[in-house]
């Protein structure tokens, strides 16, 4: 296999979303195989002590790699967790000469266009056909995606706010958040200032608590406004899996990656709402409140508008080892 082709696939994989843009992955290529490894040194010890979010992030990169291979004309076969003795070795992707499905190429074209939007959304509803397409995307990766209806919205909002309060009261969380929120314009990881809306979340009319990426802000001091903010009521959906182990987390990441690209194709924006899933108590309560049979892995805020800017990425040279074998 041409080394440049493998390198290009890895480059597309690095455009995947990751928690706080930590980009906790590395790749090894040889012959027709791309190995995906997770890098625990880029984990979030406070926010993600189990590594669940880190595995989800790597799963999204795996999905991107599969689609990039399809765009290059290759079908893929994937072996998850190929070596029990190496738990950080998450997957082997083998490139075959068979023709990939046409739908994979359509999604691949959305890779450079997709990015997380933290900006306000308009009141325009998400079409039912788009919702069904997102649900089919999740199901294709052994996951499920369900909408949070009006009857459950209050419970979800309360759990999200409770989790956010717990995290924000932890000085170690604030220190970690500060580390991954970059003011250095040359930084190639973390959440850049340009990707954080100027209006503080406490002054947004959101129907669900948003994370404040400005770690040292006086969080709930709201400036006087002549007019109240427009209330944002985006579609909230929960993505989950039947199991809750390392394999399920990687599968959830692949489902997340496919859902986000499908959303991009359909012209809607998505941002994650993860606080309620980062605190064990609120995560357990979320599943109970929604009557979920399975395990919630991600909350998604979906709507129109709110373009924002893409977060930077590390260079391919930083994450790729090309092995001669």
KOLPA-242203 format. One record per residue (C-alpha): residue in one letter; chain; x, y, z. Coordinates in steps of 0.2 Angstrom, whole numbers, plus 5000, padded with zeros to 4 digits. Layout:
! residues N
("A"; "A"; (X; Y; Z))
...
! end
This chain:
! residues 325
("X"; "A"; (5000; 5000; 5000))
("X"; "A"; (5006; 5017; 4995))
("X"; "A"; (5013; 5026; 5011))
("X"; "A"; (5006; 5043; 5005))
("X"; "A"; (4988; 5035; 5004))
("X"; "A"; (4990; 5028; 5022))
("X"; "A"; (4996; 5045; 5028))
("X"; "A"; (4982; 5054; 5020))
("X"; "A"; (4969; 5043; 5028))
("X"; "A"; (4977; 5046; 5045))
("X"; "A"; (4976; 5065; 5042))
("X"; "A"; (4958; 5063; 5039))
("X"; "A"; (4956; 5053; 5055))
("X"; "A"; (4964; 5067; 5065))
("X"; "A"; (4950; 5078; 5060))
("X"; "A"; (4938; 5068; 5072))
("X"; "A"; (4931; 5077; 5087))
("X"; "A"; (4938; 5073; 5104))
("X"; "A"; (4934; 5078; 5122))
("X"; "A"; (4942; 5096; 5125))
("X"; "A"; (4951; 5093; 5108))
("X"; "A"; (4964; 5082; 5117))
("X"; "A"; (4966; 5071; 5102))
("X"; "A"; (4971; 5056; 5112))
("X"; "A"; (4976; 5045; 5098))
("X"; "A"; (4991; 5038; 5088))
("X"; "A"; (4992; 5028; 5073))
("X"; "A"; (5005; 5015; 5066))
("X"; "A"; (5004; 5010; 5048))
("X"; "A"; (5012; 4995; 5039))
("X"; "A"; (5008; 4986; 5023))
("X"; "A"; (4989; 4987; 5021))
("X"; "A"; (4985; 4990; 5040))
("X"; "A"; (4982; 5005; 5051))
("X"; "A"; (4984; 5002; 5069))
("X"; "A"; (4974; 5014; 5081))
("X"; "A"; (4981; 5016; 5098))
("X"; "A"; (4975; 5027; 5112))
("X"; "A"; (4987; 5039; 5121))
("X"; "A"; (4983; 5039; 5140))
("X"; "A"; (4995; 5053; 5143))
("X"; "A"; (4983; 5065; 5134))
("X"; "A"; (4968; 5059; 5145))
("X"; "A"; (4958; 5070; 5157))
("X"; "A"; (4962; 5063; 5174))
("X"; "A"; (4948; 5073; 5183))
("X"; "A"; (4935; 5074; 5170))
("X"; "A"; (4937; 5056; 5163))
("X"; "A"; (4946; 5045; 5175))
("X"; "A"; (4939; 5029; 5168))
("X"; "A"; (4945; 5034; 5150))
("X"; "A"; (4927; 5032; 5143))
("X"; "A"; (4927; 5049; 5134))
("X"; "A"; (4945; 5045; 5128))
("X"; "A"; (4939; 5029; 5120))
("X"; "A"; (4924; 5038; 5112))
("X"; "A"; (4936; 5051; 5105))
("X"; "A"; (4947; 5037; 5097))
("X"; "A"; (4932; 5028; 5091))
("X"; "A"; (4927; 5044; 5081))
("X"; "A"; (4944; 5044; 5074))
("X"; "A"; (4942; 5026; 5069))
("X"; "A"; (4926; 5030; 5059))
("X"; "A"; (4935; 5045; 5050))
("X"; "A"; (4949; 5033; 5045))
("X"; "A"; (4936; 5020; 5038))
("X"; "A"; (4928; 5034; 5028))
("X"; "A"; (4944; 5042; 5022))
("X"; "A"; (4949; 5024; 5016))
("X"; "A"; (4933; 5023; 5007))
("X"; "A"; (4936; 5040; 4998))
("X"; "A"; (4953; 5033; 4993))
("X"; "A"; (4944; 5018; 4985))
("X"; "A"; (4946; 5005; 4998))
("X"; "A"; (4934; 4994; 5008))
("X"; "A"; (4940; 4991; 5026))
("X"; "A"; (4939; 4977; 5039))
("X"; "A"; (4941; 4982; 5057))
("X"; "A"; (4946; 4971; 5072))
("X"; "A"; (4943; 4980; 5088))
("X"; "A"; (4954; 4977; 5103))
("X"; "A"; (4965; 4965; 5094))
("X"; "A"; (4977; 4961; 5108))
("X"; "A"; (4971; 4959; 5126))
("X"; "A"; (4989; 4961; 5132))
("X"; "A"; (4989; 4979; 5124))
("X"; "A"; (4974; 4987; 5131))
("X"; "A"; (4979; 5004; 5123))
("X"; "A"; (4979; 4995; 5105))
("X"; "A"; (4961; 4999; 5101))
("X"; "A"; (4959; 4993; 5083))
("X"; "A"; (4967; 4987; 5067))
("X"; "A"; (4960; 4993; 5051))
("X"; "A"; (4964; 4983; 5035))
("X"; "A"; (4962; 4991; 5018))
("X"; "A"; (4955; 4980; 5005))
("X"; "A"; (4954; 4982; 4986))
("X"; "A"; (4936; 4979; 4986))
("X"; "A"; (4925; 4994; 4981))
("X"; "A"; (4918; 5003; 4996))
("X"; "A"; (4899; 5008; 4998))
("X"; "A"; (4895; 5024; 4989))
("X"; "A"; (4887; 5031; 5005))
("X"; "A"; (4904; 5030; 5013))
("X"; "A"; (4911; 5042; 5000))
("X"; "A"; (4897; 5054; 5003))
("X"; "A"; (4900; 5055; 5022))
("X"; "A"; (4919; 5056; 5019))
("X"; "A"; (4917; 5072; 5009))
("X"; "A"; (4909; 5080; 5025))
("X"; "A"; (4925; 5077; 5035))
("X"; "A"; (4934; 5093; 5032))
("X"; "A"; (4917; 5103; 5034))
("X"; "A"; (4912; 5096; 5051))
("X"; "A"; (4916; 5105; 5067))
("X"; "A"; (4908; 5107; 5084))
("X"; "A"; (4898; 5122; 5086))
("X"; "A"; (4896; 5131; 5103))
("X"; "A"; (4887; 5146; 5096))
("X"; "A"; (4868; 5149; 5098))
("X"; "A"; (4856; 5140; 5088))
("X"; "A"; (4840; 5147; 5079))
("X"; "A"; (4823; 5142; 5083))
("X"; "A"; (4822; 5132; 5066))
("X"; "A"; (4817; 5114; 5070))
("X"; "A"; (4827; 5099; 5064))
("X"; "A"; (4817; 5090; 5051))
("X"; "A"; (4810; 5073; 5055))
("X"; "A"; (4819; 5065; 5040))
("X"; "A"; (4836; 5072; 5047))
("X"; "A"; (4832; 5064; 5064))
("X"; "A"; (4829; 5048; 5056))
("X"; "A"; (4845; 5049; 5046))
("X"; "A"; (4855; 5052; 5062))
("X"; "A"; (4846; 5037; 5071))
("X"; "A"; (4851; 5026; 5056))
("X"; "A"; (4869; 5032; 5057))
("X"; "A"; (4870; 5027; 5075))
("X"; "A"; (4862; 5010; 5072))
("X"; "A"; (4874; 5007; 5058))
("X"; "A"; (4888; 5007; 5072))
("X"; "A"; (4880; 4996; 5085))
("X"; "A"; (4873; 5011; 5095))
("X"; "A"; (4856; 5020; 5097))
("X"; "A"; (4851; 5038; 5097))
("X"; "A"; (4834; 5044; 5104))
("X"; "A"; (4827; 5061; 5106))
("X"; "A"; (4823; 5069; 5123))
("X"; "A"; (4805; 5073; 5123))
("X"; "A"; (4797; 5088; 5132))
("X"; "A"; (4791; 5076; 5146))
("X"; "A"; (4810; 5072; 5150))
("X"; "A"; (4818; 5089; 5145))
("X"; "A"; (4817; 5096; 5163))
("X"; "A"; (4824; 5081; 5171))
("X"; "A"; (4839; 5081; 5159))
("X"; "A"; (4842; 5099; 5161))
("X"; "A"; (4842; 5097; 5180))
("X"; "A"; (4854; 5083; 5180))
("X"; "A"; (4865; 5093; 5167))
("X"; "A"; (4865; 5108; 5179))
("X"; "A"; (4869; 5097; 5194))
("X"; "A"; (4884; 5089; 5186))
("X"; "A"; (4890; 5105; 5180))
("X"; "A"; (4889; 5112; 5198))
("X"; "A"; (4898; 5097; 5205))
("X"; "A"; (4912; 5099; 5192))
("X"; "A"; (4914; 5118; 5193))
("X"; "A"; (4916; 5117; 5212))
("X"; "A"; (4931; 5105; 5210))
("X"; "A"; (4948; 5116; 5209))
("X"; "A"; (4956; 5101; 5200))
("X"; "A"; (4943; 5102; 5187))
("X"; "A"; (4946; 5120; 5185))
("X"; "A"; (4964; 5118; 5183))
("X"; "A"; (4962; 5104; 5170))
("X"; "A"; (4950; 5114; 5160))
("X"; "A"; (4961; 5129; 5161))
("X"; "A"; (4975; 5118; 5154))
("X"; "A"; (4965; 5113; 5139))
("X"; "A"; (4958; 5130; 5135))
("X"; "A"; (4971; 5138; 5124))
("X"; "A"; (4975; 5156; 5123))
("X"; "A"; (4991; 5152; 5113))
("X"; "A"; (4986; 5155; 5095))
("X"; "A"; (5000; 5143; 5090))
("X"; "A"; (4993; 5128; 5100))
("X"; "A"; (4988; 5113; 5090))
("X"; "A"; (4977; 5105; 5103))
("X"; "A"; (4964; 5111; 5116))
("X"; "A"; (4949; 5122; 5114))
("X"; "A"; (4955; 5139; 5106))
("X"; "A"; (4948; 5155; 5112))
("X"; "A"; (4941; 5158; 5094))
("X"; "A"; (4930; 5143; 5096))
("X"; "A"; (4922; 5149; 5113))
("X"; "A"; (4907; 5161; 5111))
("X"; "A"; (4910; 5179; 5118))
("X"; "A"; (4893; 5178; 5127))
("X"; "A"; (4895; 5168; 5144))
("X"; "A"; (4884; 5153; 5145))
("X"; "A"; (4876; 5160; 5160))
("X"; "A"; (4869; 5175; 5149))
("X"; "A"; (4863; 5163; 5135))
("X"; "A"; (4845; 5158; 5135))
("X"; "A"; (4848; 5140; 5134))
("X"; "A"; (4836; 5127; 5140))
("X"; "A"; (4851; 5116; 5146))
("X"; "A"; (4867; 5121; 5155))
("X"; "A"; (4882; 5124; 5143))
("X"; "A"; (4900; 5121; 5148))
("X"; "A"; (4909; 5137; 5152))
("X"; "A"; (4926; 5135; 5144))
("X"; "A"; (4932; 5151; 5153))
("X"; "A"; (4938; 5142; 5168))
("X"; "A"; (4941; 5158; 5179))
("X"; "A"; (4925; 5167; 5175))
("X"; "A"; (4913; 5173; 5188))
("X"; "A"; (4901; 5160; 5182))
("X"; "A"; (4884; 5166; 5187))
("X"; "A"; (4885; 5184; 5188))
("X"; "A"; (4874; 5190; 5174))
("X"; "A"; (4875; 5208; 5167))
("X"; "A"; (4860; 5218; 5166))
("X"; "A"; (4851; 5217; 5149))
("X"; "A"; (4837; 5228; 5143))
("X"; "A"; (4830; 5213; 5134))
("X"; "A"; (4830; 5195; 5140))
("X"; "A"; (4840; 5183; 5129))
("X"; "A"; (4831; 5173; 5116))
("X"; "A"; (4828; 5155; 5123))
("X"; "A"; (4837; 5142; 5113))
("X"; "A"; (4827; 5126; 5112))
("X"; "A"; (4838; 5114; 5101))
("X"; "A"; (4834; 5096; 5099))
("X"; "A"; (4843; 5086; 5113))
("X"; "A"; (4847; 5068; 5109))
("X"; "A"; (4855; 5054; 5119))
("X"; "A"; (4867; 5042; 5110))
("X"; "A"; (4870; 5025; 5119))
("X"; "A"; (4875; 5007; 5118))
("X"; "A"; (4869; 4991; 5125))
("X"; "A"; (4885; 4988; 5134))
("X"; "A"; (4897; 4999; 5144))
("X"; "A"; (4915; 4992; 5142))
("X"; "A"; (4930; 4997; 5132))
("X"; "A"; (4923; 4989; 5116))
("X"; "A"; (4906; 4998; 5118))
("X"; "A"; (4915; 5015; 5121))
("X"; "A"; (4925; 5013; 5104))
("X"; "A"; (4908; 5008; 5096))
("X"; "A"; (4900; 5023; 5103))
("X"; "A"; (4914; 5034; 5096))
("X"; "A"; (4911; 5027; 5079))
("X"; "A"; (4893; 5030; 5080))
("X"; "A"; (4896; 5048; 5086))
("X"; "A"; (4908; 5051; 5072))
("X"; "A"; (4895; 5044; 5059))
("X"; "A"; (4881; 5054; 5067))
("X"; "A"; (4891; 5071; 5067))
("X"; "A"; (4895; 5068; 5048))
("X"; "A"; (4878; 5064; 5044))
("X"; "A"; (4872; 5080; 5052))
("X"; "A"; (4884; 5089; 5042))
("X"; "A"; (4878; 5082; 5026))
("X"; "A"; (4860; 5087; 5032))
("X"; "A"; (4865; 5105; 5036))
("X"; "A"; (4863; 5104; 5054))
("X"; "A"; (4875; 5109; 5068))
("X"; "A"; (4879; 5098; 5083))
("X"; "A"; (4888; 5101; 5100))
("X"; "A"; (4891; 5089; 5114))
("X"; "A"; (4883; 5091; 5131))
("X"; "A"; (4894; 5079; 5142))
("X"; "A"; (4893; 5085; 5160))
("X"; "A"; (4879; 5074; 5165))
("X"; "A"; (4888; 5059; 5158))
("X"; "A"; (4905; 5064; 5167))
("X"; "A"; (4898; 5062; 5185))
("X"; "A"; (4893; 5044; 5189))
("X"; "A"; (4878; 5048; 5199))
("X"; "A"; (4870; 5060; 5186))
("X"; "A"; (4874; 5047; 5172))
("X"; "A"; (4865; 5033; 5181))
("X"; "A"; (4850; 5045; 5185))
("X"; "A"; (4850; 5050; 5167))
("X"; "A"; (4847; 5033; 5161))
("X"; "A"; (4834; 5030; 5174))
("X"; "A"; (4824; 5046; 5170))
("X"; "A"; (4824; 5042; 5152))
("X"; "A"; (4819; 5024; 5154))
("X"; "A"; (4835; 5019; 5145))
("X"; "A"; (4839; 5000; 5143))
("X"; "A"; (4857; 5002; 5140))
("X"; "A"; (4870; 5015; 5144))
("X"; "A"; (4870; 5033; 5139))
("X"; "A"; (4887; 5038; 5131))
("X"; "A"; (4884; 5056; 5124))
("X"; "A"; (4871; 5070; 5125))
("X"; "A"; (4870; 5080; 5109))
("X"; "A"; (4863; 5098; 5106))
("X"; "A"; (4857; 5099; 5088))
("X"; "A"; (4850; 5113; 5078))
("X"; "A"; (4853; 5127; 5064))
("X"; "A"; (4865; 5141; 5064))
("X"; "A"; (4879; 5144; 5075))
("X"; "A"; (4894; 5141; 5063))
("X"; "A"; (4909; 5144; 5074))
("X"; "A"; (4926; 5139; 5070))
("X"; "A"; (4936; 5123; 5069))
("X"; "A"; (4948; 5118; 5083))
("X"; "A"; (4966; 5116; 5078))
("X"; "A"; (4974; 5099; 5075))
("X"; "A"; (4991; 5092; 5079))
("X"; "A"; (5002; 5088; 5063))
("X"; "A"; (5001; 5070; 5056))
("X"; "A"; (5020; 5068; 5061))
("X"; "A"; (5015; 5070; 5079))
("X"; "A"; (5003; 5055; 5079))
("X"; "A"; (5009; 5043; 5065))
("X"; "A"; (5022; 5030; 5065))
("X"; "A"; (5025; 5022; 5048))
("X"; "A"; (5033; 5005; 5050))
("X"; "A"; (5042; 4995; 5037))
("X"; "A"; (5037; 4977; 5037))
! end
